[in-house]
Amino acid sequence: MRIAVIGAGFTGLTAAFELTKKGHKVQIFEKDGYGGGLASGVRRAVADYPDEWEWDLDCFYHHWFTGDREILDLVAELGLSKRINVLRPTTATWINNRFWQLDSPWSLLRFSPLPVLSRFRMGCILAYLKYLQRTSGVSWMEKLSAKDWLSRMMGEKAYRVAWESLFIGKFGQDYRAINLAWFWARVNKRTSRLVYFEGGFGDLVEILIEKIREKSGEIAFNRRVREIFNSGQGIWLEDEDGKKEGPFDRLIFTGSLPTVLELMHDLPEAYQNNVRSQRMLGALVLILALDKPFMPGVYWLNIGEEDWPFLSVVEHTNFVDKAHYGNKHLVYIGCYLSDDDPRIKMGKEELAVLFAPYLQRINPQITKETITTSSRWLFRNKYAQPVVGLRHSEKIAPLRLPTDNRVYVATMSQIYPWDRGVNYAVEMGKRVSALIDEGSLE
Ligand SMILES: Cc1cc2nc3c(=O)[nH]c(=O)nc-3n(C[C@H](O)[C@H](O)[C@H](O)COP(=O)(O)OP(=O)(O)OC[C@H]3O[C@@H](n4cnc5c(N)ncnc54)[C@H](O)[C@@H]3O)c2cc1C
């Protein structure tokens, strides 16, 4: 079959890889000038990446968990398992003007902002969620707000001190409605040992693209698709320069769910309303390249304070050796944003000035000038985090379009209850390609 794939993120690349292996003729259309989507590397995304840096840095901070089977299996299939590094970096939370390591039962027991009994109670609840299996889980959990359930089970104070700022930072005004199944999925799947791909995830993207090309798959960069339509003989697409491609026997769209409505105009009203009811938040990261370490050995710092302008500080070089990046200390300052947030329009310098006083609380030695002059790259994506409210399973869009069962929509809004991630993009890519290859009609 002749198949079009829109998007060269991990979902699109995996689907294309699987379909080319089965002998289908696949063409990928990607709006950016490089592959990888949210997991792309800085080297190909900017013009000023230092040539002497040995490894590619990720545009948005990335790691995998040791239980991320789908992506680890794909890496093994590509013969690259020797490039997998499993590490145990430190994760902490910033509360009451200091670091609190919070990445194991033992560190939780030392978490003195809460009374001993509260710590123990929180530990029991997290252990319960960790070992609760999916079969007994999602349907009852998705009817409950995570905030309400956690406050009740851990105690109001424990929830407020340890979790509330993180929920607000991640979901903004929607945080009260986030369902418990989403929280369970995070606790259940996460491991304290983390995985990094030697050379950076951008390197893996390039290898995958090469494999697709070896099997006669084609990939066209800088081709933003603006319309998908049915000509009667097959499916066609049109890019933003008005160039038409087709006819295709099948088409997979792997961008974000809300953009489906911009590309296809004959969708039933119920489908449109359902998509419109699913909010997504954007993400922003400012990357600092510093000459000195920023945090004392901490890789991941969650900000547990109210009203800070960022949610996390990720010191990549406390996870991966700085020698791979010209001995620079690389720090991501990250936050999630709704459409109307003023930070969405701010430039690198403006954000550095906004973040500086808060970064100085974490590291009083760093000057405002160092922060502004070391701010190297800024990455933003409008559709980064699906908001999963109550009974979200009822909203999951089908993989096949109701109006045309040759058109598939495979996005991060459809992997629920799991949180967005490369592992689930690979799983989604495999799922949609298997459906197409089997030619089954659900
Ligand atoms: C801040 C942040 C941190 C993250 N950290 C991690 C992590 O540590 N570990 C992890 O596993 N995951 C992480 N993720 C999530 C992970 O990156 C994504 O879930 C995954 O990469 C999604 O892959 P995808 O292919 O489904 O979508 P995307 O990566 O969004 O790819 C979609 C592609 O489609 C293209 N596209 C969209 N519309 C069009 C169009 N009209 N025409 C042509 N092309 C189009 C886009 O340019 C893009 O390349 C993180 C995400 C963010 C935002």
The ligand as a Tripos MOL2 file, in Angstrom:
@<TRIPOS>MOLECULE
LIG
   53    58     1     0     0
SMALL
NO_CHARGES

@<TRIPOS>ATOM
      1 C1          9.2320   19.2910   28.3770 C.3       1 LIG1
      2 C2          9.0570   17.8850   27.9330 C.ar      1 LIG1
      3 C3          9.8180   16.8750   28.5040 C.ar      1 LIG1
      4 C4          9.6510   15.5580   28.1200 C.ar      1 LIG1
      5 N1         10.4130   14.6050   28.7170 N.ar      1 LIG1
      6 C5         10.2740   13.3310   28.3520 C.ar      1 LIG1
      7 C6         11.0930   12.3310   28.9300 C.ar      1 LIG1
      8 O1         11.9420   12.6000   29.7790 O.2       1 LIG1
      9 N2         10.9180   11.0480   28.5120 N.ar      1 LIG1
     10 C7          9.9910   10.6940   27.5730 C.ar      1 LIG1
     11 O2          9.8820    9.5190   27.2260 O.2       1 LIG1
     12 N3          9.1860   11.6270   27.0310 N.ar      1 LIG1
     13 C8          9.2940   12.9280   27.3840 C.ar      1 LIG1
     14 N4          8.5120   13.8730   26.8100 N.ar      1 LIG1
     15 C9          7.4330   13.4710   25.9060 C.3       1 LIG1
     16 C10         7.8910   12.9780   24.5530 C.3       1 LIG1
     17 O3          8.8550   13.8200   23.9910 O.3       1 LIG1
     18 C11         6.6760   12.9000   23.6380 C.3       1 LIG1
     19 O4          5.6180   12.2430   24.2720 O.3       1 LIG1
     20 C12         6.9640   12.1180   22.3600 C.3       1 LIG1
     21 O5          8.1760   12.5390   21.7820 O.3       1 LIG1
     22 C13         5.7860   12.3470   21.4100 C.3       1 LIG1
     23 O6          6.0630   11.8260   20.1330 O.3       1 LIG1
     24 P1          5.0060   11.9990   18.9670 P.3       1 LIG1
     25 O7          5.6520   11.5190   17.7370 O.co2     1 LIG1
     26 O8          3.7210   11.3550   19.3490 O.co2     1 LIG1
     27 O9          4.6810   13.5480   18.8900 O.3       1 LIG1
     28 P2          5.6400   14.7620   18.5220 P.3       1 LIG1
     29 O10         6.9760   14.5300   19.0780 O.co2     1 LIG1
     30 O11         4.8940   15.9830   18.9010 O.co2     1 LIG1
     31 O12         5.7720   14.6610   16.9310 O.3       1 LIG1
     32 C14         4.7840   15.1200   16.0610 C.3       1 LIG1
     33 C15         5.4720   15.5930   14.7980 C.3       1 LIG1
     34 O13         4.4780   16.0090   13.8710 O.3       1 LIG1
     35 C16         4.9200   17.1680   13.2240 C.3       1 LIG1
     36 N5          3.7260   17.8600   12.7130 N.ar      1 LIG1
     37 C17         2.6800   18.3310   13.4380 C.ar      1 LIG1
     38 N6          1.7600   18.8970   12.6240 N.ar      1 LIG1
     39 C18         2.2330   18.7570   11.3590 C.ar      1 LIG1
     40 C19         1.7290   19.1300   10.0900 C.ar      1 LIG1
     41 N7          0.5560   19.7720    9.9510 N.pl3     1 LIG1
     42 N8          2.4600   18.8440    8.9920 N.ar      1 LIG1
     43 C20         3.6580   18.1990    9.0960 C.ar      1 LIG1
     44 N9          4.1830   17.8250   10.2860 N.ar      1 LIG1
     45 C21         3.4810   18.0910   11.4060 C.ar      1 LIG1
     46 C22         5.6380   17.9290   14.3240 C.3       1 LIG1
     47 O14         6.5250   18.9130   13.8120 O.3       1 LIG1
     48 C23         6.3690   16.7980   15.0330 C.3       1 LIG1
     49 O15         7.6380   16.5590   14.5000 O.3       1 LIG1
     50 C24         8.6870   15.2190   27.1390 C.ar      1 LIG1
     51 C25         7.9390   16.2260   26.5410 C.ar      1 LIG1
     52 C26         8.1230   17.5460   26.9290 C.ar      1 LIG1
     53 C27         7.3170   18.6200   26.2730 C.3       1 LIG1
@<TRIPOS>BOND
     1     1     2 1
     2     2     3 ar
     3     2    52 ar
     4     3     4 ar
     5     4     5 ar
     6     4    50 ar
     7     5     6 ar
     8     6     7 ar
     9     6    13 1
    10     7     8 2
    11     7     9 ar
    12     9    10 ar
    13    10    11 2
    14    10    12 ar
    15    12    13 ar
    16    13    14 ar
    17    14    15 1
    18    14    50 ar
    19    15    16 1
    20    16    17 1
    21    16    18 1
    22    18    19 1
    23    18    20 1
    24    20    21 1
    25    20    22 1
    26    22    23 1
    27    23    24 1
    28    24    25 2
    29    24    26 1
    30    24    27 1
    31    27    28 1
    32    28    29 2
    33    28    30 1
    34    28    31 1
    35    31    32 1
    36    32    33 1
    37    33    34 1
    38    33    48 1
    39    34    35 1
    40    35    36 1
    41    35    46 1
    42    36    37 ar
    43    36    45 ar
    44    37    38 ar
    45    38    39 ar
    46    39    40 ar
    47    39    45 ar
    48    40    41 1
    49    40    42 ar
    50    42    43 ar
    51    43    44 ar
    52    44    45 ar
    53    46    47 1
    54    46    48 1
    55    48    49 1
    56    50    51 ar
    57    51    52 ar
    58    52    53 1
@<TRIPOS>SUBSTRUCTURE
     1 LIG1         1 GROUP 0 **** ****
